[in-house]
């Protein structure tokens, strides 16, 4: 018998090679790092760990290489309570990696190599159908073959799960798929690429979110880094801007993944999307006060303690 699961996460697993630098390198510039770390990451794996630490029952679907990095990724996921029965090893292909530079303000640049992530197939996805029929939510990103991503959306909708699509990186998807998405989450750069709006403020983010809703998406969030996020919700007459608590940022790596996972976790837990986006902004703010991708992701207890007495950004 298949166990119950709250969230199935489909997508990428990368080992992150992180260098902390005095400033992000310019073209042709060589700079020395003050410190270096190798930590597990990848958008989907980060989201799976974040949701699990907050208390959701999570299953991870993806591919790693038949190598030491892939073995480490599985060990880390399972240690955080993530169900890895559908995490496949791919002979002859390396586990995905990311090269990340982080400056003193916590901003970063990221270069990824898909590796085994590009090998996720329709057969991998179809194999999850018994579990998918019991899941309440599906989270996916686009660090995979676009055809695989589209297949996930269609199969999840047929199975009755709510779909949270983090359209990152931006890849064109069929226009008819937008109406199948229950919550679309993009950052300001991605929102600008998907619309003809240059997103530079909460006001322009709300305009972009409205244009994305016009595509048929039920609910749209545009994240804005230190400015929080905006939500255009189904049935709401106008959008809402949520500001984060004041924090000292150390490393923004995985903050967006943390937000996606937290919004989905709390939406499943409470059924209130607006309150869930508010809490997701707060959880992501906590994550940027810590270094690394998965090491930065908080537990529910850590989050509740963090919020005591916190002031919000005006």
GUBALUM-565093 format. One line per 2 residues: for each residue x, y, z of C-alpha. Coordinates in steps of 0.001 Angstrom, whole numbers, plus 524288, in hexadecimal, padded with zeros to 5 digits. Example, Ala and Ser with C-alpha at 12.3 -4.5 7.8 and 13.67 -1.06 7.14 Angstrom:
// residues 2
8300C,7EE6C,81E78 | 83566,7FBDC,81BE4
This chain:
// residues 314
80000,80000,80000 | 804F5,80DA1,7FC7E
806ED,81693,80824 | 80072,823D8,808F8
8084A,82F78,8040C | 80551,83DF3,804CE
80E83,842D7,7FA37 | 815B4,83C7D,7EEEF
8212D,8445C,7E9D2 | 825D0,841C3,7DBF6
83278,84765,7D6BE | 840B2,84A58,7D903
84B07,8460E,7E29C | 85856,84CBA,7E208
8646C,84CB0,7EA5B | 867C3,85B00,7ECB1
875CB,85FD3,7EC71 | 874DE,86CCC,7F3A5
87F42,8776D,7F432 | 87DA9,8832F,7FD38
883DD,88F22,7F6DF | 885CF,89D9E,7F9B8
87DFE,8A0EE,7ED6F | 877DD,89971,7E248
881FD,897D4,7D76B | 88116,8A01C,7CB39
883FC,89B08,7BD93 | 89238,89710,7BC96
894F6,89934,7CB1C | 89B71,88F3E,7D416
898E5,890F3,7E298 | 89C30,88922,7EEC0
891A3,8833D,7F75D | 891EA,8856D,805FC
88BD4,87802,8083D | 8866A,86C82,80097
87C50,861EA,80312 | 87665,85636,7FC1C
86827,854DF,8000F | 85C42,84DA6,7FA9A
85319,855E5,7F25E | 84AFD,8562C,7E5F3
83DD9,85CF6,7E552 | 83572,850D9,7E733
83DF5,84AC5,7F1AC | 83E50,857AD,7F90F
82F8F,858AF,7F86F | 82DCA,84AB1,7FCE4
8369F,84CAF,808AD | 83060,859BE,80C1E
8228F,8543A,80BEC | 826A9,8483C,813AC
82D4E,85067,81E34 | 820E7,8586E,81F9B
81920,84C03,821F6 | 813B3,8472B,814F1
8149A,83901,81076 | 81CD9,83A7E,80429
8212A,83189,7F910 | 82C26,8353E,7EFAB
82C18,83128,7E159 | 8384A,83342,7D92B
84532,82DD3,7D48D | 85336,82E0E,7D948
85F5A,8282D,7D361 | 864FD,81B0B,7D711
86FA1,82224,7DEA5 | 873BE,826A5,7EC2E
86CB1,833B1,7EB02 | 85FEB,82CCB,7E7EB
86189,823E3,7F3B5 | 863D8,82FCA,7FC54
8579E,8365B,7F721 | 84F38,82A92,7FAA9
8551F,8298D,80845 | 8525C,837E2,80B07
84450,836FD,8063A | 8414B,82AC7,80DFD
84757,830AB,81A3C | 83D27,83B7E,81915
83205,831C9,817FC | 82FEB,832EB,80946
82AA1,826B2,80287 | 834B8,82335,7F80A
82EDA,816C6,7F258 | 82D59,81DCB,7E52F
83AF5,823AF,7E50D | 841E8,81C51,7DA11
85073,81A87,7D744 | 854A6,81CAA,7C92F
86068,814D6,7C449 | 86A67,81C39,7BC2E
86550,829C0,7BFC2 | 86A4D,832D3,7CA6D
861EC,83819,7D562 | 85DDC,8462F,7D2D9
86664,850D6,7D89E | 865CD,85F7E,7DAE0
870DB,86949,7DC16 | 86CB4,87469,7E50A
8734E,88136,7E8E7 | 86DD6,888AD,7F494
87149,896C0,7F825 | 87121,89D07,805C9
8630C,8A1C2,803D2 | 85E84,893DB,80150
85C29,895DF,7F2CC | 860D8,88B3B,7E9A4
86389,886A7,7DBEF | 860CF,87882,7D856
86519,86FED,7CCFE | 85ECD,8627F,7CC4B
861EE,855F7,7C4FD | 855DF,84D68,7C38E
85CEB,84060,7C2B0 | 853B9,83571,7C6A7
848AC,83F30,7C8B6 | 846F8,83F92,7B9EA
84422,830F0,7B9F3 | 8373C,83186,7C160
82D90,82B38,7B807 | 81F1C,828BB,7B639
8217A,81AD2,7BAF7 | 8272B,81FFC,7C7C5
81B53,8289E,7C97B | 8116A,81E1C,7C5F6
8178E,8151E,7D01F | 81341,81EA7,7DAB6
804CD,81DD7,7D713 | 800AA,81557,7E2B3
806B9,81F38,7EC06 | 8020A,82AD0,7E407
7F3F5,82684,7E590 | 7F573,8282E,7F441
7FD27,834FC,7F42B | 7F6B8,841EE,7F705
800CF,84AB3,7F08D | 80AFF,849A2,7E5DE
81686,85301,7E524 | 81F13,853FD,7D91C
82901,85CF9,7D2BB | 82EF0,85CCC,7C524
83CC8,85809,7C7CE | 83942,84C28,7BF92
8352E,84873,7B1D6 | 829AA,8517B,7AE7E
821C7,845FF,7A944 | 82348,83F2C,7B669
81E93,84B67,7BD78 | 81292,84C5A,7B4D8
80FB3,83DEF,7B6EA | 81027,83FF1,7C5AD
80648,84B03,7C4E1 | 7FCB6,84336,7BCB8
7FDE2,836CD,7C4D6 | 7FCCF,83E18,7D1C5
7F07A,84507,7CD59 | 7EA3F,83839,7C903
7EDA2,83278,7D64E | 7E6FD,83D79,7DD9B
7F300,84389,7E415 | 7F488,85240,7E527
80008,8570C,7DCFF | 80A2D,860DA,7E1A3
812F7,8649E,7D63C | 81F88,86BFB,7D8D4
8226B,86FC2,7CAB6 | 8310A,870C8,7CCC0
838D2,8717C,7C49A | 82F19,87760,7BB12
82C26,86DD2,7B022 | 820C5,86F0C,7A6B3
81575,86620,7AA24 | 8092F,863B8,7A24A
7FF38,86E6F,7A47B | 7F48D,8649F,7A7DA
7FC7B,85FD0,7B382 | 7FB6E,86CA4,7BAF0
7ED13,86A14,7BDED | 7F0F1,85D48,7C48F
7F9F4,86432,7CE43 | 7F44C,86788,7DB92
7FFA1,87022,7DFF1 | 80A4D,875DC,7D75A
81636,87B39,7DE83 | 820AC,88335,7D77D
82A9C,88D60,7DB90 | 82B7E,89B24,7D60C
834C8,8974B,7CB10 | 82C70,88BC0,7C702
81FFB,893EF,7C79F | 82646,89E0A,7BEB9
82A38,89378,7B50A | 81C7F,88DC7,7B4BC
8157D,89AD0,7B2D8 | 81823,8A7E6,7AC7B
8194C,8AE35,7B9F7 | 8267D,8B24F,7BF6C
82522,8AE0C,7CD98 | 82C72,8B7B0,7D633
822E4,8B9FC,7E166 | 81729,8B3E5,7E846
80E32,8BBDA,7DF77 | 81447,8B6D1,7D2DE
814A9,8A91C,7D89E | 805F9,8A9B9,7DAB3
8041A,8ADF6,7CC89 | 80C53,8A280,7C7F9
804D9,89938,7D0DD | 7F800,89DF4,7CB08
7FD0E,89B2B,7BD5B | 80104,88D83,7C198
7F38A,88B27,7C747 | 7EDFC,88F19,7BA19
7F49D,882D5,7B4C2 | 7EB60,87AC8,7BD16
7F372,8784D,7C95F | 7EACC,8783F,7D56F
7F47E,87EE3,7DE9F | 8016A,885DD,7DBEF
80C73,889D5,7E50D | 817EA,89258,7E108
822FB,8920F,7EAE7 | 82B0F,89E62,7ECAC
836B7,89AB8,7F51E | 83857,8A456,80041
82B74,8AADB,7FC47 | 823AD,89E80,7FF50
81975,899BA,7F5A9 | 80C9F,89D2B,7EF1F
800CA,89461,7ED35 | 7F5EF,8951F,7E344
7EC31,88B60,7E8BB | 7E091,884F8,7E251
7D43A,88C7C,7E59B | 7DB5A,89824,7EBA2
7D806,8A591,7E630 | 7E614,8AA3A,7E789
7F38C,8A502,7EA91 | 7FACB,8A545,7F778
808D9,8A8DB,7FAB7 | 80F2A,8A1C2,80625
81B4F,8A7C8,80C3F | 82566,89F7F,8137A
82AC6,8A154,82138 | 8375D,8A8FB,82290
84323,89FE2,82223 | 851B1,8A042,81F63
85341,89884,812D0 | 85ED4,88F33,811F9
85BA5,88674,80656 | 84FA1,886BF,7FD86
8525A,8794A,7F7B8 | 845E4,870F8,7F83A
83DA0,87C12,7FDC8 | 8346E,87AEF,7F230
8338C,86C33,7F3E2 | 830DA,86E31,8024E
825CF,8777E,7FED8 | 81F98,86DF4,7F52A
81FFD,862D4,7FEED | 81AE9,86AF9,80A3F
80F95,8707A,8025B | 80BAD,862C6,7FE2E
80D52,85CF5,80BC5 | 80510,86743,81284
7FAD9,86741,8079B | 7F93E,858A7,8097B
7F907,85A62,81834 | 7EF54,865B9,8190D
7E85B,86708,80C04 | 7EAB4,875C5,80CAA
7F38F,879DB,80171 | 7F4F0,88816,8057C
7F93E,8848E,81345 | 80233,87A27,80D95
80927,883EC,804BE | 80AEB,88CFB,81066
81154,8821D,81838 | 8197A,87DC6,80C8C
81F40,88B6E,80B82 | 82313,88A79,819D7
828FA,87CD6,818A2 | 83105,8811A,80CD7
835E4,88CDD,8148D | 83B1A,883B7,81EF6
841EF,87B6A,814B5 | 84A25,886CB,80F8C
85039,88899,81D01 | 8573A,87B7A,81B4A
86176,87686,811C8 | 85F4F,86C10,80788
85384,86649,800B5 | 84DDC,85B33,808C1
85558,85EFC,8152E | 84DD3,86BDD,81516
84043,865BA,8150B | 8397E,866CD,82250
830F1,85DA0,82A0A | 82383,86231,82E69
82871,863C6,83C52 | 833DF,86C32,837D5
82AAB,87492,82FD1 | 8210F,876E1,83AEC
82C22,87AB8,84400 | 831EF,883C8,839AE
8252C,88B5C,837FD | 823F9,88F3C,84643
8250B,89E08,846F5 | 82943,89FC6,838CC
8271E,8AD04,83241 | 822EF,8ADB0,823FE
82967,8B4FE,818F2 | 82165,8C17A,816A1
